[in-house]
Amino acid sequence: MFSRRRSIRKYMGKKVEDVKIKNILFAGMCAPSAGGNRPWIFHLVKNTEKLDMLSKAHPYASMVKSAPVCIVVSYDTQKIRYKDWFVQDLSACTENILLAIENEGLGGVWLGCYPRMERVEGIRRVLDIKERYIPFSMIPFGYKAESKEEYEKFDKEVVHYVE
Ligand SMILES: Cc1cc2nc3c(=O)[nH]c(=O)nc-3n(C[C@H](O)[C@H](O)[C@H](O)COP(=O)(O)O)c2cc1C
C-alpha cells in the first residue's frame, strides 16, 4: 500500500461512498500525536461551489475543483498543549489520510497550506473557519481518473547501517 500511494490529481465524477469517507477520517484520527494531544479538526467539503472557491484559494490546487470530496485538515490553536510539535502531529494525520484513501481504492493529493498564511487565510474565508483553527493541508480525493506507475522508492544510498 505504501509504494502504491501516488499523488492523484484527476478524479472521476463518481460519488465517494460515505462509509469510505468515514474510514478515511477515522484513519486521520488514528495518527500518533505528541503527548496524545490530537490537535486536529476536519472540514469535509462536497459542495461544488465551495470546491471551486477552494481551488482558487491556493496557487497549486486547481484539481480541487473537479474532486468530489476535499478534506481540510486544520489544527486547533486552543487545544495545543505541545505547541512545538503541531506540524509533526498534523503531518502524521495527513499521511494517514492519504494511505487510507489508497487503501479504499481511491486517489488523492496532499496540498500544503500552513505555513503559507495567504493560503491559510484564503481557505478560512471560503469555509468561514474560526480564527482558532489553522488550515494545515487540503486533501482532494475521489475515484482515480489517472493511473500512475509504482516506482522503485527504496534508495540504498540514503540508509546508513550503523554497527
Ligand atoms: C508538504 C507537501 C505539500 C504539497 N503541496 C502540493 C501542492 O500544493 N500541489 C500539488 O499538486 N501537490 C502537492 N504535494 C504533493 C507532491 O508534489 C508529491 O507528493 C510529490 O511530487 C511526490 O509524488 P508522489 O506523491 O506521487 O509520490 C505536496 C506534498 C507535500 C508533502
The ligand as an SDF file (V2000), in Angstrom:
LIG
                    3D

 31 33  0  0  0  0  0  0  0  0999 V2000
    4.0030   19.3000    2.3380 C   0  0  0  0  0  0  0  0  0  0  0  0
    3.5340   18.9340    0.9510 C   0  0  0  0  0  0  0  0  0  0  0  0
    2.9330   19.8950    0.1650 C   0  0  0  0  0  0  0  0  0  0  0  0
    2.4610   19.5790   -1.1200 C   0  0  0  0  0  0  0  0  0  0  0  0
    1.7960   20.5390   -1.8400 N   0  0  0  0  0  0  0  0  0  0  0  0
    1.3130   20.2310   -3.0690 C   0  0  0  0  0  0  0  0  0  0  0  0
    0.5800   21.1980   -3.8020 C   0  0  0  0  0  0  0  0  0  0  0  0
    0.3910   22.3380   -3.3590 O   0  0  0  0  0  0  0  0  0  0  0  0
    0.0690   20.8500   -5.0200 N   0  0  0  0  0  0  0  0  0  0  0  0
    0.2710   19.5840   -5.5410 C   0  0  0  0  0  0  0  0  0  0  0  0
   -0.2220   19.3190   -6.6530 O   0  0  0  0  0  0  0  0  0  0  0  0
    0.9790   18.6290   -4.8560 N   0  0  0  0  0  0  0  0  0  0  0  0
    1.4880   18.9200   -3.6370 C   0  0  0  0  0  0  0  0  0  0  0  0
    2.1690   17.9660   -2.9130 N   0  0  0  0  0  0  0  0  0  0  0  0
    2.3680   16.5990   -3.4880 C   0  0  0  0  0  0  0  0  0  0  0  0
    3.8020   16.4020   -4.0070 C   0  0  0  0  0  0  0  0  0  0  0  0
    4.0020   17.1720   -5.1620 O   0  0  0  0  0  0  0  0  0  0  0  0
    4.0410   14.8970   -4.2640 C   0  0  0  0  0  0  0  0  0  0  0  0
    3.8770   14.1690   -3.0730 O   0  0  0  0  0  0  0  0  0  0  0  0
    5.4240   14.6310   -4.8640 C   0  0  0  0  0  0  0  0  0  0  0  0
    5.5510   15.2000   -6.1400 O   0  0  0  0  0  0  0  0  0  0  0  0
    5.7620   13.1420   -4.9510 C   0  0  0  0  0  0  0  0  0  0  0  0
    4.8430   12.4350   -5.7650 O   0  0  0  0  0  0  0  0  0  0  0  0
    4.0050   11.1860   -5.2000 P   0  0  0  0  0  0  0  0  0  0  0  0
    3.1470   11.7010   -4.0400 O   0  0  0  0  0  0  0  0  0  0  0  0
    3.1610   10.7220   -6.3510 O   0  0  0  0  0  0  0  0  0  0  0  0
    4.9490   10.1380   -4.7190 O   0  0  0  0  0  0  0  0  0  0  0  0
    2.6320   18.2660   -1.6330 C   0  0  0  0  0  0  0  0  0  0  0  0
    3.2430   17.2930   -0.8290 C   0  0  0  0  0  0  0  0  0  0  0  0
    3.6600   17.6180    0.4520 C   0  0  0  0  0  0  0  0  0  0  0  0
    4.2690   16.5230    1.3380 C   0  0  0  0  0  0  0  0  0  0  0  0
  1  2  1  0
  2  3  1  0
  2 30  2  0
  3  4  2  0
  4  5  1  0
  4 28  1  0
  5  6  2  0
  6  7  1  0
  6 13  1  0
  7  8  2  0
  7  9  1  0
  9 10  1  0
 10 11  2  0
 10 12  1  0
 12 13  2  0
 13 14  1  0
 14 15  1  0
 14 28  1  0
 15 16  1  0
 16 17  1  0
 16 18  1  0
 18 19  1  0
 18 20  1  0
 20 21  1  0
 20 22  1  0
 22 23  1  0
 23 24  1  0
 24 25  2  0
 24 26  1  0
 24 27  1  0
 28 29  2  0
 29 30  1  0
 30 31  1  0
M  END
$$$$
